């Protein structure tokens, strides 16, 4: 929560133009999608499903432009601080990509192999990505967490978690 | 009197051994998760949603009430002992609270926060009992155009939070509204933005959005910037207060409550403004102004009470109008909708049992919180030392589990990842997340109200603007939008009175 760096000394954050581009692309996407919708309107619903997305799409384009103007004038958004966040450091892409990999492994394996296995891989992989090198201990924690959550939630509370290949064993 | 009977019935429903156990469990896990660094109240509620999936609505709500207050209190413990607040509402608590802790008065800081939260929470909940039914009475007389105006007011309030960039807030709001569009249009059955994917026809579940933006986005963001040496945790014994601490605390508690509840209850309120106001007031009124900045107990007592009272205040628009005004209320609303319950004026008529059980459990949860926190504070402080890889791996683990469990489809996990990356980018570029989540929740409702208003006026656009209530609200919205301009003018006129600048 330190005072923001004075705008004068801050480097121009040009990556922000990417945000403007993203907003514009979403705006166009929304408009194109809305154009495809048939115009249905009757006395119960005088405007139909079309106008709202079109208005939103146009607003997105307008905001994209205004945002770009703000950036060009030197405006920056302050990156979010937090207990464990060191905002001054550069983004550690290796960690982020490894986390995404662990996430995708779970996403792909959860239905075929079941939560206990995919969840174990997810936790172990995430802990590894975040720099923990106690591999054996991590495996124990990951397996324990997955088993506990499976029994507590899927079996105890009836939450939807797949048993997968371990069906009948668990 | 009616309300009192209802409330007593609510207590009657809650006071069974199993329900009390649930309330206790809710408070305990709410605090435990809320204490963890990097996890604010909104994420606490989002991550703990799955616990309630298998329960009856009443029991789920009893637990939510506990999680809600527990998460709030846990957050302030973190900011006192670690000095890096997870969210803007506890910024002020951290200023004096951490200074007190460093000066060896952590026990007193935690005690005044705990007792102040209890006092403010209890008074706030009492006020909720008095005010909410009145708001409902008023709200029932409102028509579609008035509701539309209230929704727009909530949008304006969320995007123009004190001291942050409006254009970024507005961008976040629009993204949320677009996410809310996805799915089949309820009136005509037309698919919008579903990209031909059948699972998207029902729309993107709000729970998935909340967990993705708050939990996964936050975990990825922290992972990208993880501090190699986490801040030092200040050891703490059992919280207690001496006589002079009590004498210096009780007035700030009450004044904080007086700021917190009304501002929290406004459709565009929030907790930042009352906590800042309370801090400024205590500094002005204190007999020990020299202590401010070095750990003044008033500076913890007042803002902490304001924070909790405003949390109770936000429940007024949330329950009575279906209007979430902060992130935690937004996630709670998402949870309600996943039970097929739509908060709003009709809720009090259709589900009185549910509403009053919820309110009764707020009282009970608050009491448990006090009983639990005073003895358990040292244990909570230990939680702050959890190894960070496990903490954030755990967040991703539970977020994935919760999101998958909503509909049991892997596609939701993909959405969760995409939303998590969006949350990551928003944190990187300083886009606030609150407008997005409010857009997702209220967007579809606002559209429905607009179309209903037009139906009543036979398509005449003037039907959107509505009657006197709507006029007043639009005037307020204009004022809010024009505020920076007015403030600039005012500053020019009286340059000598330098106001404090909000640390954002």
Interface residues (C-beta under 8 A of the other chain):
Chain A: X1 X2 X3 X4 X15 X16 X19 X22 X23 X26 X29 X30 X33 X34 X37 X38 X40 X43 X44 X45 X46 X47 X48 X49 X52 X53 X56 X59 X60 X63 X64 X66 X67 X70 X75 X76 X77 X78 X79 X80 X81 X82 X83 X84 X85 X86 X87 X89 X91 X92 X93 X95 X96 X99 X100 X102 X103 X104 X106 X107 X108 X110 X111 X115 X119 X122 X123 X126 X127 X128 X129 X130 X131 X132 X141 X145 X149 X153 X156 X157 X158 X159 X160 X161 X162
Chain B: X37 X38 X50 X51 X53 X54 X55 X78 X82 X84 X85 X86 X91 X94 X165 X167 X168 X170 X171 X174 X175 X177 X178 X181 X185 X187 X188 X190 X191 X192 X193 X216 X218 X219 X220 X221 X222 X223 X224 X225 X226 X227 X228 X230 X231 X387 X388 X389 X390 X391 X392 X393 X394 X396 X397 X398 X400 X401 X404 X405 X406 X407 X408 X410 X413 X414 X417 X420 X421 X424 X425 X427 X428 X429 X430 X431 X447 X450 X451 X454 X455 X458 X459 X503 X504
